[in-house]
Amino acid sequence: MSRETEELMADLEGLRIEVARLNNHRFIKIHNSTLRLVWFQLLRGLAFGFGSVAGATVVVSIAGYFLSHIDFVPILGDWASALAEEIMSNTQRVETGQ
């Protein structure tokens, strides 16, 4: 065989090894089955949705708390106080079951 053919054979063998290594990778194994892929994406979506809602809840709660303590700006202070009172009344209604 010629030198070029030997080099091509060596390159081909290297590619075979890399493809085998890639096929044994965890990412490929998870996405190899449609059922596993759907399950993985479902869990991923649930985690993203829960994280988004929890994060937004924390941000809005902190913003509402700080805004309710602003009294030097009459419009914002009144609005924030009304918002805080509404949140507290809804919380009490939920706790009492009404």
ROKEKOL-542484 format. One record per residue: residue number from 1; residue in one letter; y, z, x of N, C-alpha, C in turn. Coordinates in steps of 0.001 Angstrom, whole numbers. Example, Ala and Ser with C-alpha at 12.3 -4.5 7.8 and 13.67 -1.06 7.14 Angstrom:
<r n="1" res="A" n_v="-5690" n_w="7800" n_u="13190" ca_v="-4500" ca_w="7800" ca_u="12300" c_v="-3300" c_w="7800" c_u="13200"/>
<r n="2" res="S" n_v="-2250" n_w="7080" n_u="12850" ca_v="-1060" ca_w="7140" ca_u="13670" c_v="30" c_w="7870" c_u="12900"/>
//
This chain:
<r n="1" res="M" n_v="-1169" n_w="0" n_u="825" ca_v="0" ca_w="0" ca_u="0" c_v="1251" c_w="0" c_u="883"/>
<r n="2" res="S" n_v="2269" n_w="-528" n_u="291" ca_v="3514" ca_w="-588" ca_u="1040" c_v="4261" c_w="751" c_u="926"/>
<r n="3" res="R" n_v="5248" n_w="906" n_u="1747" ca_v="6032" ca_w="2142" ca_u="1766" c_v="6767" c_w="2347" c_u="441"/>
<r n="4" res="E" n_v="7298" n_w="1284" n_u="-149" ca_v="8009" ca_w="1385" ca_u="-1426" c_v="7074" c_w="1847" c_u="-2541"/>
<r n="5" res="T" n_v="5859" n_w="1350" n_u="-2538" ca_v="4885" ca_w="1732" ca_u="-3556" c_v="4526" c_w="3207" c_u="-3408"/>
<r n="6" res="E" n_v="4372" n_w="3654" n_u="-2172" ca_v="4065" ca_w="5062" ca_u="-1942" c_v="5221" c_w="5965" c_u="-2395"/>
<r n="7" res="E" n_v="6433" n_w="5528" n_u="-2152" ca_v="7591" ca_w="6303" ca_u="-2590" c_v="7663" c_w="6361" c_u="-4116"/>
<r n="8" res="L" n_v="7374" n_w="5225" n_u="-4758" ca_v="7364" ca_w="5204" ca_u="-6219" c_v="6279" c_w="6117" c_u="-6786"/>
<r n="9" res="M" n_v="5129" n_w="6119" n_u="-6158" ca_v="4036" ca_w="6984" ca_u="-6613" c_v="4409" c_w="8460" c_u="-6441"/>
<r n="10" res="A" n_v="5064" n_w="8791" n_u="-5343" ca_v="5491" ca_w="10165" ca_u="-5106" c_v="6554" c_w="10571" c_u="-6132"/>
<r n="11" res="D" n_v="7491" n_w="9670" n_u="-6419" ca_v="8514" ca_w="9947" ca_u="-7427" c_v="7891" c_w="10125" c_u="-8808"/>
<r n="12" res="L" n_v="6919" n_w="9282" n_u="-9130" ca_v="6235" ca_w="9374" ca_u="-10411" c_v="5489" c_w="10701" c_u="-10536"/>
<r n="13" res="E" n_v="4854" n_w="11135" n_u="-9484" ca_v="4147" ca_w="12416" ca_u="-9500" c_v="5141" c_w="13570" c_u="-9680"/>
<r n="14" res="G" n_v="6304" n_w="13470" n_u="-9030" ca_v="7343" ca_w="14485" ca_u="-9209" c_v="7839" c_w="14536" c_u="-10650"/>
<r n="15" res="L" n_v="8005" n_w="13361" n_u="-11258" ca_v="8423" ca_w="13309" ca_u="-12661" c_v="7367" c_w="13922" c_u="-13577"/>
<r n="16" res="R" n_v="6106" n_w="13663" n_u="-13297" ca_v="5027" ca_w="14253" ca_u="-14102" c_v="5077" c_w="15776" c_u="-14028"/>
<r n="17" res="I" n_v="5298" n_w="16295" n_u="-12856" ca_v="5363" ca_w="17744" ca_u="-12687" c_v="6551" c_w="18325" c_u="-13459"/>
<r n="18" res="E" n_v="7700" n_w="17675" n_u="-13368" ca_v="8888" ca_w="18163" ca_u="-14066" c_v="8733" c_w="18089" c_u="-15582"/>
<r n="19" res="V" n_v="8135" n_w="17014" n_u="-16086" ca_v="7917" ca_w="16888" ca_u="-17538" c_v="6944" c_w="17956" c_u="-18014"/>
<r n="20" res="A" n_v="5904" n_w="18227" n_u="-17241" ca_v="4962" ca_w="19286" ca_u="-17608" c_v="5660" c_w="20638" c_u="-17615"/>
<r n="21" res="R" n_v="6518" n_w="20878" n_u="-16634" ca_v="7265" ca_w="22127" ca_u="-16576" c_v="8222" c_w="22246" c_u="-17770"/>
<r n="22" res="L" n_v="8861" n_w="21150" n_u="-18136" ca_v="9764" ca_w="21144" ca_u="-19283" c_v="9004" c_w="21399" c_u="-20579"/>
<r n="23" res="N" n_v="7838" n_w="20798" n_u="-20728" ca_v="7049" ca_w="20992" ca_u="-21943" c_v="6541" c_w="22422" c_u="-22086"/>
<r n="24" res="N" n_v="6433" n_w="23146" n_u="-20998" ca_v="5988" ca_w="24535" ca_u="-21046" c_v="7153" c_w="25511" c_u="-21214"/>
<r n="25" res="H" n_v="8352" n_w="24999" n_u="-21305" ca_v="9525" ca_w="25853" ca_u="-21457" c_v="9544" c_w="26462" c_u="-22851"/>
<r n="26" res="R" n_v="10061" n_w="27695" n_u="-22968" ca_v="10103" ca_w="28415" ca_u="-24237" c_v="10900" c_w="27655" c_u="-25298"/>
<r n="27" res="F" n_v="12027" n_w="27067" n_u="-24917" ca_v="12859" ca_w="26328" ca_u="-25864" c_v="12074" c_w="25190" c_u="-26515"/>
<r n="28" res="I" n_v="11321" n_w="24468" n_u="-25746" ca_v="10527" ca_w="23345" ca_u="-26268" c_v="9406" c_w="23870" c_u="-27157"/>
<r n="29" res="K" n_v="8793" n_w="24992" n_u="-26762" ca_v="7712" ca_w="25543" ca_u="-27578" c_v="8214" c_w="25995" c_u="-28942"/>
<r n="30" res="I" n_v="9416" n_w="26580" n_u="-28987" ca_v="9971" ca_w="27026" ca_u="-30266" c_v="10277" c_w="25829" c_u="-31155"/>
<r n="31" res="H" n_v="10858" n_w="24794" n_u="-30596" ca_v="11280" ca_w="23642" ca_u="-31381" c_v="10183" c_w="22593" c_u="-31547"/>
<r n="32" res="N" n_v="9007" n_w="22876" n_u="-31060" ca_v="7902" ca_w="21932" ca_u="-31174" c_v="7329" c_w="21923" c_u="-32589"/>
<r n="33" res="S" n_v="7418" n_w="23037" n_u="-33289" ca_v="6893" ca_w="23158" ca_u="-34641" c_v="8056" c_w="23172" c_u="-35640"/>
<r n="34" res="T" n_v="7935" n_w="22409" n_u="-36692" ca_v="8996" ca_w="22346" ca_u="-37699" c_v="9162" c_w="23691" c_u="-38392"/>
<r n="35" res="L" n_v="8061" n_w="24355" n_u="-38690" ca_v="8126" ca_w="25649" ca_u="-39360" c_v="8818" c_w="26678" c_u="-38473"/>
<r n="36" res="R" n_v="8478" n_w="26711" n_u="-37201" ca_v="9137" ca_w="27638" ca_u="-36277" c_v="10616" c_w="27308" c_u="-36123"/>
<r n="37" res="L" n_v="10940" n_w="26036" n_u="-36098" ca_v="12329" ca_w="25620" ca_u="-35978" c_v="13136" c_w="26071" c_u="-37196"/>
<r n="38" res="V" n_v="12582" n_w="25888" n_u="-38388" ca_v="13263" ca_w="26306" ca_u="-39614" c_v="13443" c_w="27821" c_u="-39620"/>
<r n="39" res="W" n_v="12409" n_w="28570" n_u="-39241" ca_v="12483" ca_w="30018" ca_u="-39197" c_v="13543" c_w="30480" c_u="-38196"/>
<r n="40" res="F" n_v="13562" n_w="29869" n_u="-37022" ca_v="14540" ca_w="30215" ca_u="-35987" c_v="15957" c_w="29944" c_u="-36467"/>
<r n="41" res="Q" n_v="16186" n_w="28806" n_u="-37102" ca_v="17517" ca_w="28456" ca_u="-37588" c_v="17939" c_w="29360" c_u="-38751"/>
<r n="42" res="L" n_v="16986" n_w="29761" n_u="-39596" ca_v="17287" ca_w="30678" ca_u="-40690" c_v="17750" c_w="32023" c_u="-40138"/>
<r n="43" res="L" n_v="17017" n_w="32562" n_u="-39183" ca_v="17406" ca_w="33836" ca_u="-38577" c_v="18744" c_w="33720" c_u="-37858"/>
<r n="44" res="R" n_v="18956" n_w="32605" n_u="-37208" ca_v="20223" ca_w="32383" ca_u="-36506" c_v="21388" c_w="32352" c_u="-37506"/>
<r n="45" res="G" n_v="21192" n_w="31673" n_u="-38628" ca_v="22231" ca_w="31599" ca_u="-39652" c_v="22511" c_w="32952" c_u="-40296"/>
<r n="46" res="L" n_v="21458" n_w="33730" n_u="-40544" ca_v="21645" ca_w="35064" ca_u="-41105" c_v="22418" c_w="35961" c_u="-40141"/>
<r n="47" res="A" n_v="22071" n_w="35893" n_u="-38873" ca_v="22771" ca_w="36707" ca_u="-37875" c_v="24238" c_w="36294" c_u="-37770"/>
<r n="48" res="F" n_v="24492" n_w="34995" n_u="-37786" ca_v="25872" ca_w="34519" ca_u="-37715" c_v="26674" c_w="34958" c_u="-38939"/>
<r n="49" res="G" n_v="26071" n_w="34822" n_u="-40124" ca_v="26748" ca_w="35218" ca_u="-41353" c_v="27035" c_w="36705" c_u="-41398"/>
<r n="50" res="F" n_v="26046" n_w="37516" n_u="-41016" ca_v="26247" ca_w="38966" ca_u="-41003" c_v="27307" c_w="39360" c_u="-39989"/>
<r n="51" res="G" n_v="27270" n_w="38760" n_u="-38823" ca_v="28270" ca_w="39069" ca_u="-37801" c_v="29668" c_w="38676" c_u="-38236"/>
<r n="52" res="S" n_v="29787" n_w="37548" n_u="-38903" ca_v="31100" ca_w="37102" ca_u="-39382" c_v="31657" c_w="38056" c_u="-40436"/>
<r n="53" res="V" n_v="30820" n_w="38442" n_u="-41380" ca_v="31272" ca_w="39347" ca_u="-42447" c_v="31605" c_w="40721" c_u="-41873"/>
<r n="54" res="A" n_v="30759" n_w="41234" n_u="-40998" ca_v="31014" ca_w="42553" ca_u="-40408" c_v="32295" c_w="42527" c_u="-39573"/>
<r n="55" res="G" n_v="32477" n_w="41480" n_u="-38804" ca_v="33684" ca_w="41369" ca_u="-37990" c_v="34945" c_w="41264" c_u="-38830"/>
<r n="56" res="A" n_v="34886" n_w="40453" n_u="-39878" ca_v="36049" ca_w="40314" ca_u="-40757" c_v="36354" c_w="41625" c_u="-41467"/>
<r n="57" res="T" n_v="35325" n_w="42366" n_u="-41847" ca_v="35524" ca_w="43658" ca_u="-42501" c_v="36246" c_w="44629" c_u="-41578"/>
<r n="58" res="V" n_v="35817" n_w="44676" n_u="-40338" ca_v="36457" ca_w="45577" ca_u="-39371" c_v="37910" c_w="45174" c_u="-39148"/>
<r n="59" res="V" n_v="38158" n_w="43892" n_u="-38967" ca_v="39528" ca_w="43425" ca_u="-38706" c_v="40436" c_w="43703" c_u="-39897"/>
<r n="60" res="V" n_v="39988" n_w="43409" n_u="-41092" ca_v="40814" ca_w="43636" ca_u="-42286" c_v="41033" c_w="45135" c_u="-42508"/>
<r n="61" res="S" n_v="40017" n_w="45951" n_u="-42267" ca_v="40178" ca_w="47399" ca_u="-42427" c_v="41203" c_w="47960" c_u="-41450"/>
<r n="62" res="I" n_v="41120" n_w="47551" n_u="-40201" ca_v="42077" ca_w="48023" ca_u="-39203" c_v="43481" c_w="47538" c_u="-39535"/>
<r n="63" res="A" n_v="43605" n_w="46271" n_u="-39928" ca_v="44919" ca_w="45732" ca_u="-40280" c_v="45495" c_w="46460" c_u="-41494"/>
<r n="64" res="G" n_v="44668" n_w="46717" n_u="-42488" ca_v="45126" ca_w="47441" ca_u="-43677" c_v="45544" c_w="48865" c_u="-43350"/>
<r n="65" res="Y" n_v="44801" n_w="49514" n_u="-42477" ca_v="45153" ca_w="50876" ca_u="-42081" c_v="46509" c_w="50918" c_u="-41396"/>
<r n="66" res="F" n_v="46704" n_w="50034" n_u="-40434" ca_v="47975" ca_w="50033" ca_u="-39722" c_v="49132" c_w="49577" c_u="-40615"/>
<r n="67" res="L" n_v="48885" n_w="48619" n_u="-41479" ca_v="49946" ca_w="48162" ca_u="-42372" c_v="50335" c_w="49229" c_u="-43399"/>
<r n="68" res="S" n_v="49382" n_w="50074" n_u="-43781" ca_v="49709" ca_w="51110" ca_u="-44762" c_v="50602" c_w="52195" c_u="-44165"/>
<r n="69" res="H" n_v="50649" n_w="52274" n_u="-42854" ca_v="51491" ca_w="53274" ca_u="-42194" c_v="52868" c_w="52734" c_u="-41790"/>
<r n="70" res="I" n_v="53154" n_w="51521" n_u="-42163" ca_v="54458" ca_w="50942" ca_u="-41846" c_v="55404" c_w="51288" c_u="-42990"/>
<r n="71" res="D" n_v="56359" n_w="52155" n_u="-42712" ca_v="57325" ca_w="52546" ca_u="-43730" c_v="58731" c_w="52066" c_u="-43408"/>
<r n="72" res="F" n_v="58960" n_w="51641" n_u="-42194" ca_v="60312" ca_w="51236" ca_u="-41813" c_v="60673" c_w="49857" c_u="-42334"/>
<r n="73" res="V" n_v="59712" n_w="49056" n_u="-42732" ca_v="59992" ca_w="47767" ca_u="-43363" c_v="59582" c_w="47926" c_u="-44827"/>
<r n="74" res="P" n_v="60537" n_w="48032" n_u="-45751" ca_v="60224" ca_w="48383" ca_u="-47138" c_v="59228" c_w="47434" c_u="-47814"/>
<r n="75" res="I" n_v="59371" n_w="46142" n_u="-47612" ca_v="58495" ca_w="45195" ca_u="-48312" c_v="57066" c_w="45331" c_u="-47808"/>
<r n="76" res="L" n_v="56889" n_w="45348" n_u="-46503" ca_v="55548" ca_w="45475" ca_u="-45938" c_v="54944" c_w="46838" c_u="-46234"/>
<r n="77" res="G" n_v="55746" n_w="47883" n_u="-46140" ca_v="55247" ca_w="49233" ca_u="-46401" c_v="54757" c_w="49387" c_u="-47832"/>
<r n="78" res="D" n_v="55539" n_w="48890" n_u="-48796" ca_v="55138" ca_w="48975" ca_u="-50205" c_v="53886" c_w="48148" c_u="-50471"/>
<r n="79" res="W" n_v="53866" n_w="46950" n_u="-49900" ca_v="52713" ca_w="46073" ca_u="-50106" c_v="51455" c_w="46677" c_u="-49489"/>
<r n="80" res="A" n_v="51574" n_w="47200" n_u="-48279" ca_v="50421" ca_w="47792" ca_u="-47612" c_v="49957" c_w="49044" c_u="-48342"/>
<r n="81" res="S" n_v="50875" n_w="49842" n_u="-48846" ca_v="50495" ca_w="51040" ca_u="-49609" c_v="49760" c_w="50650" c_u="-50887"/>
<r n="82" res="A" n_v="50258" n_w="49637" n_u="-51568" ca_v="49588" ca_w="49168" ca_u="-52786" c_v="48197" c_w="48631" c_u="-52458"/>
<r n="83" res="L" n_v="48078" n_w="47921" n_u="-51355" ca_v="46777" ca_w="47389" ca_u="-50926" c_v="45817" c_w="48520" c_u="-50618"/>
<r n="84" res="A" n_v="46286" n_w="49535" n_u="-49909" ca_v="45436" ca_w="50675" ca_u="-49573" c_v="45004" c_w="51425" c_u="-50829"/>
<r n="85" res="E" n_v="45916" n_w="51608" n_u="-51788" ca_v="45566" ca_w="52289" ca_u="-53035" c_v="44532" c_w="51501" c_u="-53824"/>
<r n="86" res="E" n_v="44674" n_w="50182" n_u="-53849" ca_v="43708" ca_w="49333" ca_u="-54565" c_v="42330" c_w="49422" c_u="-53919"/>
<r n="87" res="I" n_v="42299" n_w="49400" n_u="-52611" ca_v="41014" ca_w="49509" ca_u="-51907" c_v="40366" c_w="50850" c_u="-52193"/>
<r n="88" res="M" n_v="41152" n_w="51926" n_u="-52157" ca_v="40605" ca_w="53259" ca_u="-52415" c_v="40122" c_w="53399" c_u="-53851"/>
<r n="89" res="S" n_v="40863" n_w="52838" n_u="-54816" ca_v="40429" ca_w="52944" ca_u="-56212" c_v="39149" c_w="52141" c_u="-56436"/>
<r n="90" res="N" n_v="39031" n_w="50967" n_u="-55812" ca_v="37799" ca_w="50185" ca_u="-55932" c_v="36638" c_w="50907" c_u="-55274"/>
<r n="91" res="T" n_v="36890" n_w="51557" n_u="-54171" ca_v="35830" ca_w="52312" ca_u="-53479" c_v="35356" c_w="53460" c_u="-54345"/>
<r n="92" res="Q" n_v="36275" n_w="54166" n_u="-54987" ca_v="35893" ca_w="55274" ca_u="-55860" c_v="35141" c_w="54796" c_u="-57085"/>
<r n="93" res="R" n_v="35536" n_w="53642" n_u="-57644" ca_v="34816" ca_w="53081" ca_u="-58802" c_v="33400" c_w="52693" c_u="-58420"/>
<r n="94" res="V" n_v="33217" n_w="52148" n_u="-57253" ca_v="31882" ca_w="51748" ca_u="-56805" c_v="31027" c_w="52987" c_u="-56578"/>
<r n="95" res="E" n_v="31622" n_w="54009" n_u="-55982" ca_v="30865" ca_w="55240" ca_u="-55717" c_v="30444" c_w="55958" c_u="-56998"/>
<r n="96" res="T" n_v="31263" n_w="55910" n_u="-58036" ca_v="30923" ca_w="56576" ca_u="-59301" c_v="30084" c_w="55679" c_u="-60209"/>
<r n="97" res="G" n_v="29958" n_w="54421" n_u="-59887" ca_v="29111" ca_w="53517" ca_u="-60654" c_v="29791" c_w="52875" c_u="-61833"/>
<r n="98" res="Q" n_v="31096" n_w="52804" n_u="-61853" ca_v="31820" ca_w="52216" ca_u="-62983" c_v="32054" c_w="50759" c_u="-62778"/>
//
